[in-house]
């Protein structure tokens, strides 16, 4: 049988748009026909269980994690498919929280390999998605929670016909692929909306909401808004601290008092509200989740790397903020952690809004340490140093080649009461978690994903500088 390492080598030998962006984002490159053909060869595993489909710019992973945790607490055998991963490819396909085993993944790869090789230009993400679909189909899970990878309309996960879908808040991301306006981005995200399928929509700008509403109307999909001011579901934060938030939620199907989420930040209350609203669509399938079960599930949510505290003394926080909007949420959230100075340990992928993130977090920092994650898409620290020095000329900027020396330098610079904040991308968060595990082997529990960490190999090829106009938002 193929070994696990051979599986990884084989999967990532295919076209991987997360590392190679020489192809433009369009229906010929991100081709759902190819994904549909692969699924047909595998007897359409994605149709063997009911699913919930979640898109968005920020918060879709947290929303998916909370949704899955509640379903699991309700006694359902629950599958979850997410991307990218923190430490191991195995995280992307989980059942009842457990990572797929190396043996199981190798068995599935041996089975689907002939189908993959019978199709031309099958991508890495399509293969991983098909493996996830198949893993959850044998035997079928009771429910699957599926997170969109990129965009929505042309994403490989969009071959499913879910029982309901959700769109979390949208902001500027992947603008080289999805478009340079919120209308264009919203059009791509709204591509997961299906005729007659309920859609839950988190807080949005007026520009994005207009596009989503138009697509829903055209599709005949019932839309429910989650918004603190004028939504069908409205929430009000009662208390918030460095261990989570408590909020009230009023919706068309009930009034919940003092709901608690352990995920930290004002934005996580919004994500939890979207998850609750999405779970309420299950009543269309005759499923009513008891309030106590809902509360229990939210409290049991495990989603590392999102405003996660690695240490109290010194205070170290890691967060996977990857654009200016999420950096603003992070800047607000760290006020919940009493601290003196802020030491910023920063690394980012080449396609992210690096300037926007540094403009938000840089002025708050007493010192900035730039580093490089292990991902081939990581930006050269020398480029980050130059940009950070240009944006915040009065703040000392230090350069390190990778996460471990960056973390050690941050620890050397930090004084009692300071906060070391690690952010910029999920990949630098993963690298720092693994570095902290090297320095403190007992810091993480035995089930933490850090113990499954595996190296990432390969080279990143940037997008070719050939303009390709995005489609004009339309609903037909």
N, C-alpha and C positions, 0 to 999 in steps of 0.2 A: 504493500500500500504506500501511496505517496506520503512523505513526511510533512509535518506542518510547515517547516521552513521551505520545502519545495512548493507547497501550496502558495505561500506568500510570494515566492519568487515568480510563480506562474501568473498569479492574479495581477501583480504589479508590472508584469512584462507587457500587458495589454495597454491600449491607449488610456492614459490617465490624465484627464483634463485638470486635475488638481495640481499636477506637476508640469504639464506641458500644455500651453495655451496657444499653440500655433494655429488652432482652428477657431473660427468665429462662432459665437453663440447664435445658432439658428436651427431650424427644423431639420436641416440635412446633417448637421453635426451631432446635435443632441436629438437623436431620432427615436421617437417612441415606437415606430414600426419595428425597429430592430429589437427593442425590449419586449414588445408584444410577441414577436416571433420566438424569442428565447423562452418566454413563459409558456407559449403553446407547446414547444418541444418538451417542456417539463410538466405538461398537463395542468397548466395554469394554477400553480400552488396558491397564488394570492387570492383566489376565489374560494378557497376551502374553509375560510373563517371570516367572521365579520371584523371590520377594521375601522379605525378612526384615523384621519389624515390631518397633519398639522404643518402649516407653512408659516413663514414670518421672517422678519429681519433679525429680531432679537427676542429671546424668550421662548422660542418654539421648543427647544430642548427641555427647558425647565417645565414648560406646560405639559409636554409629553411625559416627563418623568412623574409629575404629580398625578396625571391622568392614569398612568399605568399602576402607580402605587395604590390608588383608590380601588381600581378594578381587582388588583391582587388581594387587597384587604377584604373585598367583598366575596372572596372565595373563587374567583374566576382564574383559570389558567391563562396567564397574560403574557403575550409576546410583545417585544418592543424592538423597533429598528430605528437606529439613530446614526448620525454622522456629523463631523468626523469623530475619531476616537481620541481619547486622552493618551492611553498607554498601549493598547492592544487592539488589533482588528476584531478580536473576539467580543469586545464591548458592544459592537454595533448590532449584534443579534443576541438578544437575551430572552429567556423565558423565566418568569417569576423572579426576575432580578439576577438570575445566574448567567454568567457568560457561556457562550457556546464552547464546548471543549475542543481542544486541538484535534483529538481523534475524530470527533463528529464532523468538524469542518473539513478534515482531510477526506473522510468518507463521502461527504456531499460533493466536494470538488471532483473526486474521481468519477462520480455519477454524472455531473453536468458537463464535464470537460468535452465529451464528444459533441454535445449540443452547442457549446460555446465555439468550438473549432469549426462547426459547420456554417457559422455565420461570419460575415466579413466585418471587420472593424469593431467588434464588440469591445466596450470600454470596461475599465476596471470597476467603475461604480455600478455599471449594469450587472456585472458578474457578482459583485458583493450583494447587491440588492436581490438578485435571483437566489443566491445562497440563503439570504435572510428569509425570503418568502418560503423557500423549501423547508428550512429548519422549523418554521412555525407551523408547517402543514402536516408534519409527520411525528406524532399524531396532531391533528389540528388543535390550535389553541382556542380557548373560548372567545378571546378578543385579542386583536393586535393593535398596537398604537404605533403609527408610522410617522416619522419625521421626514419632511422633505429635505433633500440634500442642497440643491441650488435652484432658486427661483420657484418653480411650481409647474408651470404650463408644460415645459419640456423635460422635467425631471423624471428619472427612471421610475420613481415610486408612483408616478401619476398614471400607471396602468391599472391601479386598483379602482374599484367602485365602492367607496366607503359608505358606512351607515351615516356618518356625519363628518364634517371637517371643520377646521378652525384656522384663522389667520391672526397671528399675534402682531403686535405693533410693527409698522414698517418704517424704515429709515434708509438713508443712502448707504448702499453696500453693493459690491460687485458691479459698480457703475459701468465698467468697461464691458460687461456682459449683459446686464439687465436694463441698462439705460441710465441717463443722467438726470431724469426727473422722477419724482415720486409717482406720477401717473404711469410712466412706463414700468417702474418697478412693481406698482400695484397690479398692473395688467398681467405681468408674469406670475405673481403670487396668486392672483385670483384664478389662474388657470386650473387650480385644483377643484374649483366649484363644479359640481355635476348637476344635471337636471333633476330636480326634486329632492336633492340631498341637503339637509339642513346645514347651515354654515354659521359658526360663531365667530364674531369679529371683535378683536380687542381694540383698545383705544387707538385711533388713527387721526392723522391730519385730515382736514376737509378735502384736500386734493386727492389723497389716497382713498378715502372713504367713498368719494363720488364714483371712482372707477370700480371699486369692489361692489358697491350697490348696483351699478349698472350691469355688471356681469351676472350678479345674482338674479336681478329682475329678468334679464334675457334668458337665463337658464331655468327660471321657475323654481329657484331654490329659496326656501324660507331663511331669512337672515335675522339673526339676533345680535344686537350690539352689546358689548360689555364696556361701559364707560361710567366713570364716577358721577357725571353730571346729567347726561340725558340718554343713558343706555337702557335697553330692556332689562339688563342686569346692572345694578349700581352697587358699588362698595364704598365703605368708609372705614379708614384705618382708625382703630381705637388706641392701639399702642404699638410701638415699634422700637426694637433695640438690636443689640449685636447678636441676638440668638434667633431672630425672626420677627414676625409681625402678627398682630391680632386684628381682625377686621370683621365688620358686619357686611352681609351681602343680601340685597333684596332683588328678587327676580320674579318672573311670571309664575314660577312654580313653588315659591316659598321664600321665607325670610330666615336667614341664618345669623345667629348672634355669636360673636366671639369665636370665629373660625381662626385657627392658628396654622401658620406655615413656618417650618424651620429654615426655609431659604431666606436669606437676608437681603433687605433692600425694599424700598417703596415699590419698585417695579415688580417684585415677586408677588406682592399682593394682587397686582393686576393679572399676572400670569395664573395665580391660583384661582382667581375669579373666572378666567377663561376656561380653566380646567373643569371647574364645577359646572359652568353652563354647558360645556361640551358633554359632560357625563349625564346631564339631565336630558339630553336628546335620546338617551337609551330607552326612555319610556315609550318611544315609538316601537321598540322591540319587546315591550312588556316588562322591562327591567326597571325596578325602582331601587335605588341604593339608599339604605337607611342612613339617616343623618349621622349617627354615631360611627358608622363604617366610613363615611366620607371624611369625618374629622380624623379618624384613626389613620386612614390612608395618607392624608396630607402630612400628618406628623411623621410618618414613616418614610417619606420621600428621601431617596439617596441620590444626590446629583453633585458629585465632587467637582472642584475647579471653578465653582461659581460663588464668588465672595466667600471663599473657604478659609478658615483660620487654621494655619499649620502649627502655630505656636502662640502662646500668650506672652511669654517672656523669653526672648524678644517677641513683640507682636508682629506676626507675618501673615499677610493676607494674599491670596491668589485669586485672580478673576480673569475670565476669558473675554473681556471687553475687546472688540475688534473694530469699532468705528467711533466717530465722534459722539454720536447719540448715546451709545452704551458707555462711553467714557464719562459723559455727563451724569448718567445714572450712577456710575461708580463713584464719581466725586461727591455726589450727594450721600451715597450710602456709607462712605468711610467716616462721615461725621458721626455715625452711630458707634464708632470705636474710639473711645477717648485716647488721644495721643498728643505728643508734642510736635516733633518734626516729622515730615514725610520723606522717606527715602524711596525713590521710584526705581524699580528694576524693570526695564522695558525691552521687549523684543517683539517684532511684528513681521508678518508675511509681506512679501513684496507688493501684493496687489491690494493692500489695505490702505485706509485713509490715515496714514502715519502722521502727517502734519496735523490733521484734525484732532487726533488723540493727544498728541504732544501739546497742542495749543490749549487743550482743556486741563490736562494733568500736570504739565510742566510748571506753570506758575505756582502751583501748590507745593512744589517739591523743593526741599532744601538741598538735595543732591539727586542726580540722575545717573544711573548705571545702565548702559545699553549693552545688550548681549544678543546672542544668536541661538535660536532653538535648533533641534536636530533635524527639522524638516527642510527638504531641499528648496522650499519656497521662501525660506527665511531671508530677510534683508541683511546685507552685509553690515556689521556693527560700525564700520567706518562711515557708511552713509548715514546711519542713524545718529552718530556723533555729530556729524556736520550739520544735520538738520536740527537736532536739539540745541546745539550751540547757537544756531541762527535764530531760533524761536525764543529761547530764554538765555540771552547772552550773559546775564549776571549769575546764573546757576552753574556750579561745577558739574561737568559731564565726564564720566569715566567710561572707558571702553573695555569690554572683555569679550573673548572669543566664544565662550559658551556659558551655559547656565551655572555650572558648579562654581567656577571662580567668580562669576558675577554675584552669586548668593553669598559666597564667603566675603567678598568685598563689602557687600551691603551690611553684613553682620559686623564687620570691622568698623564701618562708618557710623552705625547706629549707636545712639546713646540711650540710657535708661528712659523709657517712656516714648521712644520713637516708634513709628510704624514703617515697616518695610512692605511696600505694595508691589506685587508682581502682576504685570498685565501686558496687553498688547496683542496676544493671540492665544488660542487654546494650546498651541504647540509649546510656547515658552512656559505656560503654566505646567504642562506635563513635564517639561525638562526640569523645572524647579522642584516639582513634587518628587521626581526621581532623585534629584540631587539631595533633597532633604532626607529622603529615605537612606541614602548612602551615609549621610552624616549622623542620622538618628534611626537606626534600623527598627527600633521598637515604636516609632512614632505613628505608624499606621497599623490598623487591625489586620488580621490574617486574610480577611475577605476583600481588602482594598485592592482596586484594580492596579495600583502601582506595582504589585508583586507579579503581575502578568506582563510587565513592560517588555517590549521588543523593539529592536532598532528599526529605523527607517532608512532605506538606501535610495539612491537615485538622484537625478539632477532635475532642476526646475528650468524649463525653457519659457521665457516670458512670451506674452501675447505679441504676435507680429504687429508692427505699427501700420496696419492696413485698415483704414476705417471701414466699418460695416454698419450701415444705419439700422437702428432697432425698429421694429414694427411700430406703427402708430397705434395707440390703444384703441381697440374696437371690441365690440361684443358679438359680432357675427363672423 
